[in-house]
């Protein structure tokens, strides 16, 4: 009888632990953003929204600065169910070619244009993500990208000749800078500061929020305002693993993905002003690039995307048609 009683106690304790474990559902959100970056601000705002609504059902925990891995590693960890969310940006063009449309220079004009693209082509990008085992819960942003380097001010594409420039690990960004005459060097974001500091690379290209939060202004002489690419960021999950979450949890996560987007866009616009001043204050020489010259030099990459990617020409045409809101 004593053994039966002990077994009953153990069983009860086990059931209680199981119930506690089910109520204590931890959802890890890994990203590469540094403290003070738009990524960190965006993810934290999303977690605050979700945790305020989830109560005891689950908790979103955030891990920035590549603590849980670099972009490619985070994509793998989603599928292994080691994390619940990541926030990829340019790397999505290596997941599926459809996302390469956002790598076309100057194709996105402003955030209102991006909203229209999301509304019109959201299903297209969702299907592309799902075909690779992922699901997009919502859209944040990385932002409009500009070039910093230690060689010279960049006004026209030919000024990039021979500049060893870090790019994300996406094929279209590499092609673009090869076309402009640079020496593009794909590299994880977490490695860029040291590479700039030691002269392994001459420069890099990123939005102000990434430049300032990573303190690139401390190891760069020139900032050229090119705005050559606008990169969305995607709240990404594993399609299969996400489907296993309780319906009430999924409902909150999707609601917060939508509601946080406007905050992200507003904050991003504010940072474009504030952080440019931070970069200038560090003594970086700032110039405006000749955007018309870059646009004229970009035609071959549009032609290649349109001809080599299935549906590429239609994607480019649709995105461009939405630029003026008509």
SULCOR-V944121 format. One line per field, one symbol per residue. phi: phi as a letter, one per 40 degrees, with the letter a starting at -180 (. if undefined). psi: psi as a letter, one per 20 degrees, with the letter a starting at -180 (. if undefined). Layout:
BEGIN
phi: ???
psi: ???
END
This chain:
BEGIN
phi: .ccccccccccccccccccccccbccbcbcabccdgccdcccccccccccccbcgccabcbbbcffdbhcdccccccdccgcbcbbbcbdcccccacdccccccdgcccacccccccdccbdcccccccccbgbaccabbachccbbbabcacbbbdcccdgccbcbccbccccdcccccgcbcbcacdcccdcccccgcbcaabacdccccccgcccbbcbbbcbfcabbcbbcbbcdccccccddcccccccccccccdcdccccccccdccccccccccgccbacccccccccccdccccccccbbcgccccdccccccccgc
psi: hghgghgggggggghghgghghhlopopoqriqrpirhggggghhghggghhhhcihrpppqoakkhjrrghhhghhghikhrhqrmqdhihiigqhhiihiippkhphrhhghghgghhjghghghgghijjrpphrpbqgapqrpqrjgrpogrhiiipipopprrmphhhggghghijrnpnpqqhiigghhghijhqharprqhhhgghikhiikqhpoonhkhpporqpoprpgghhhiqqhhghgghhghgghighgggghghghhgghhhggghijpppqprnhhhgghiighhgggghhhppjgghggggghijhjj.
END
